[in-house]
């Protein structure tokens, strides 16, 4: 009988959470400061290679 293989569950991460994590990192590194303006929704979508609805979902979480 073979040894039982154990796998770790895969964590499902939503795209807007990935966007949020990356933006948080830019804040923590000091690249984005209070008062700085974020790029437009379209520019963020292109930068992160996601659709605009993903950026909208992220921005809704901010409010």
C-alpha positions in Angstrom: 0.0 0.0 0.0 1.3 3.4 -1.0 1.7 6.3 1.5 -1.2 8.6 1.6 -0.4 11.8 -0.3 -1.6 15.0 1.4 -2.4 18.1 -0.7 -2.9 21.6 0.5 -6.2 23.2 -0.5 -5.9 25.8 -3.3 -6.8 29.3 -2.1 -9.2 30.9 -4.5 -8.2 34.5 -5.0 -10.4 37.0 -6.8 -8.7 39.2 -9.4 -9.7 42.4 -7.6 -8.0 41.1 -4.4 -4.8 40.7 -6.5 -5.2 44.3 -7.7 -5.7 45.4 -4.1 -2.6 43.6 -2.9 -0.4 45.1 -5.5 -1.7 48.6 -4.9 -1.1 48.1 -1.1 2.5 47.1 -1.8 3.0 50.3 -3.8 1.7 52.3 -0.8 3.9 50.3 1.7 7.0 50.9 -0.5 6.2 54.6 -0.5 5.6 54.8 -4.3 2.1 56.0 -3.7 1.5 58.6 -1.0 -1.6 60.3 0.4 -3.0 62.8 -2.1 -1.5 61.0 -5.1 -4.0 60.5 -7.9 -4.5 56.9 -9.1 -4.4 56.2 -12.8 -7.8 56.0 -14.7 -9.9 52.9 -14.6 -8.8 52.1 -18.2 -5.1 52.6 -17.4 -5.3 50.4 -14.3 -7.1 47.7 -16.3 -4.4 47.8 -18.9 -1.6 47.8 -16.4 -3.0 44.8 -14.5 -4.1 43.1 -17.7 -7.7 42.7 -16.3 -11.1 43.9 -17.4 -12.5 47.2 -16.2 -15.2 45.4 -14.2 -12.4 43.9 -12.1 -11.1 47.5 -11.4 -14.6 48.6 -10.6 -15.0 45.7 -8.1 -11.7 46.7 -6.4 -12.7 50.4 -6.2 -16.1 49.5 -4.7 -14.2 47.7 -1.9 -12.4 51.0 -1.1 -15.6 52.8 -0.3 
